[in-house]
Amino acid sequence: MPAPRTVLLTGAAGGLGTLMRGLLPEYGYTLRLLDVRPVEGEPDAITADLADLDALREAVRGVDAIIHLAGISLEAPFEKILKANIEGTYHLYEAAREKGVRRIVFASSNHAVGCTPRPRDGDPLIPVDTPRRPDTFYGLSKSFGEDLAQLYWDKHGIETVSVRIGSCFPEPTSVRMLSLWLSPADGARLFHAALTAPDVGHTVVYGSSANTRLWWDLSTARALGYEPRDDSEPYAAQLIAEQGELDPDDPAHACLGGHFVTDPPIWPH
Ligand SMILES: NC(=O)c1ccc[n+]([C@@H]2O[C@H](COP(=O)([O-])OP(=O)(O)OC[C@H]3O[C@@H](n4cnc5c(N)ncnc54)[C@H](O)[C@@H]3O)[C@@H](O)[C@H]2O)c1
C-alpha cells in the first residue's frame, strides 16, 4: 500500500484529536476533520454524527486512511454507548468498505482489557493476546470495535491497527498513568507507524511511551516501526509524593483499568 497522504481524523474536536491535529501534519499528512461538535479554528471541518451514514460516505470519499477517535470516551448508559461507539464504528467501517478505504487506525483502549490484574513486581508484562476483559460498557464497545476490525479484514480486506491507548495527555497526572502514559509526541509516532507499516491485516497494539513502569508489552507496536522516545519516569517522584504508591489492597488499583473497574467516570452529555 502506498503511504497514505490524506487521512480522515474523526473525533477531531476531542482531547486526543486536538493533540493529533497539531502533530500529524508534520509527518506530511493532509487531515480531513470530522466531529459531532464544531472543531475550534477549523471552519472546513465536517460536523457530522457517526449515526449519519450518508455523511460518513461523503467524509471518507477520496481519503487514503482513517484515524477513528470519535465516540464516547468514558462510561455511559449502554444505549448511548451502543449508538455512538458500536453502531457509529460500524457505520464508519461500512462507509470505508463502500468507498474503498483500505486502512483504519482504531482508537481502542486499555479498558477493553481493564479487568486484567495489573502486573506486580517481577510479573511478566501483559501480552497483547491476553483475553479481553472490559471493565465498563465503554470498554466493551472497544472490544467490539476490535472484533469489527477483524471481521472487516477477514471479509473485506480492510486493514486496521487497533491501538489500545493507555493515557494520552500532555503529562501524566496520576501514579497509574506512570505505567500507561502515551506522550502526545509518541502518540503521533505510533499513529504514523500504524498508518504506514505494510501488511498489518488486523493488528492489536498497546499504546504507551517507553515508560519505566510499563505494565504491558509494546512488541507488536514496535513491530510496526514504532520507536517511543518518552518515559513518564521524570514525573514519578512528584506524583508518588502527592498521591502515594498504588495500594495493592485497593480494588481501584488492582487492575489495568484502575478506577474504571470500581467507579468509572461518567460521560457528561
Ligand atoms: N485520551 C486517551 O488517553 C484515551 C485513552 C484510551 C482510549 N482513547 C480513545 O481515543 C478516542 C479519543 O479520546 P479523547 O480523549 O480525545 O476523547 P474526547 O471525549 O475528548 O473526544 C471524543 C470526540 O468524539 C466526538 N464524538 C462523540 N460522539 C460522536 C458521534 N456520535 N459522532 C461524531 N463525533 C462524536 C466528541 O464530540 C469528541 O470531540 C476515543 O475513542 C477514546 O475512547 C483515548
The ligand as an SDF file (V2000), in Angstrom:
LIG
                    3D

 44 48  0  0  0  0  0  0  0  0999 V2000
   -7.1890   10.1470   25.5680 N   0  0  0  0  0  0  0  0  0  0  0  0
   -6.8310    8.9600   25.9880 C   0  0  0  0  0  0  0  0  0  0  0  0
   -5.8960    8.8100   26.7620 O   0  0  0  0  0  0  0  0  0  0  0  0
   -7.5340    7.7410   25.5030 C   0  0  0  0  0  0  0  0  0  0  0  0
   -7.2850    6.5120   26.1170 C   0  0  0  0  0  0  0  0  0  0  0  0
   -7.9010    5.3660   25.6220 C   0  0  0  0  0  0  0  0  0  0  0  0
   -8.7350    5.4600   24.5150 C   0  0  0  0  0  0  0  0  0  0  0  0
   -8.9960    6.6820   23.9830 N   0  0  0  0  0  0  0  0  0  0  0  0
   -9.9280    6.7600   22.8510 C   0  0  0  0  0  0  0  0  0  0  0  0
   -9.4350    7.6980   21.9130 O   0  0  0  0  0  0  0  0  0  0  0  0
  -10.5010    8.4600   21.3620 C   0  0  0  0  0  0  0  0  0  0  0  0
  -10.2760    9.9360   21.6180 C   0  0  0  0  0  0  0  0  0  0  0  0
  -10.1750   10.1550   23.0140 O   0  0  0  0  0  0  0  0  0  0  0  0
  -10.2830   11.6030   23.6470 P   0  0  0  0  0  0  0  0  0  0  0  0
   -9.6300   11.5490   24.9690 O   0  0  0  0  0  0  0  0  0  0  0  0
   -9.8620   12.6190   22.6480 O   0  0  0  0  0  0  0  0  0  0  0  0
  -11.8620   11.7110   23.8850 O   0  0  0  0  0  0  0  0  0  0  0  0
  -12.7750   13.0110   23.7950 P   0  0  0  0  0  0  0  0  0  0  0  0
  -14.0260   12.6640   24.5350 O   0  0  0  0  0  0  0  0  0  0  0  0
  -12.0180   14.2200   24.2100 O   0  0  0  0  0  0  0  0  0  0  0  0
  -13.0820   13.1270   22.2280 O   0  0  0  0  0  0  0  0  0  0  0  0
  -14.0180   12.3350   21.5750 C   0  0  0  0  0  0  0  0  0  0  0  0
  -14.6210   13.1560   20.4660 C   0  0  0  0  0  0  0  0  0  0  0  0
  -15.5870   12.3370   19.7820 O   0  0  0  0  0  0  0  0  0  0  0  0
  -16.7020   13.1680   19.4620 C   0  0  0  0  0  0  0  0  0  0  0  0
  -17.8970   12.3390   19.3360 N   0  0  0  0  0  0  0  0  0  0  0  0
  -18.5730   11.7090   20.3310 C   0  0  0  0  0  0  0  0  0  0  0  0
  -19.6470   11.0780   19.8420 N   0  0  0  0  0  0  0  0  0  0  0  0
  -19.6520   11.3170   18.4980 C   0  0  0  0  0  0  0  0  0  0  0  0
  -20.5260   10.9530   17.4540 C   0  0  0  0  0  0  0  0  0  0  0  0
  -21.6220   10.1980   17.6850 N   0  0  0  0  0  0  0  0  0  0  0  0
  -20.2380   11.3580   16.2000 N   0  0  0  0  0  0  0  0  0  0  0  0
  -19.1380   12.1280   15.9580 C   0  0  0  0  0  0  0  0  0  0  0  0
  -18.2790   12.5200   16.9230 N   0  0  0  0  0  0  0  0  0  0  0  0
  -18.5400   12.1190   18.1800 C   0  0  0  0  0  0  0  0  0  0  0  0
  -16.8180   14.1380   20.6240 C   0  0  0  0  0  0  0  0  0  0  0  0
  -17.5380   15.3060   20.2460 O   0  0  0  0  0  0  0  0  0  0  0  0
  -15.3650   14.4020   20.9660 C   0  0  0  0  0  0  0  0  0  0  0  0
  -14.8740   15.5590   20.3440 O   0  0  0  0  0  0  0  0  0  0  0  0
  -11.7740    7.9180   21.9880 C   0  0  0  0  0  0  0  0  0  0  0  0
  -12.3210    6.9390   21.1310 O   0  0  0  0  0  0  0  0  0  0  0  0
  -11.2990    7.2800   23.2640 C   0  0  0  0  0  0  0  0  0  0  0  0
  -12.1560    6.2460   23.6820 O   0  0  0  0  0  0  0  0  0  0  0  0
   -8.4210    7.8210   24.4480 C   0  0  0  0  0  0  0  0  0  0  0  0
  1  2  1  0
  2  3  2  0
  2  4  1  0
  4  5  1  0
  4 44  2  0
  5  6  2  0
  6  7  1  0
  7  8  2  0
  8  9  1  0
  8 44  1  0
  9 10  1  0
  9 42  1  0
 10 11  1  0
 11 12  1  0
 11 40  1  0
 12 13  1  0
 13 14  1  0
 14 15  2  0
 14 16  1  0
 14 17  1  0
 17 18  1  0
 18 19  2  0
 18 20  1  0
 18 21  1  0
 21 22  1  0
 22 23  1  0
 23 24  1  0
 23 38  1  0
 24 25  1  0
 25 26  1  0
 25 36  1  0
 26 27  1  0
 26 35  1  0
 27 28  2  0
 28 29  1  0
 29 30  1  0
 29 35  2  0
 30 31  1  0
 30 32  2  0
 32 33  1  0
 33 34  2  0
 34 35  1  0
 36 37  1  0
 36 38  1  0
 38 39  1  0
 40 41  1  0
 40 42  1  0
 42 43  1  0
M  CHG  2   8   1  16  -1
M  END
$$$$
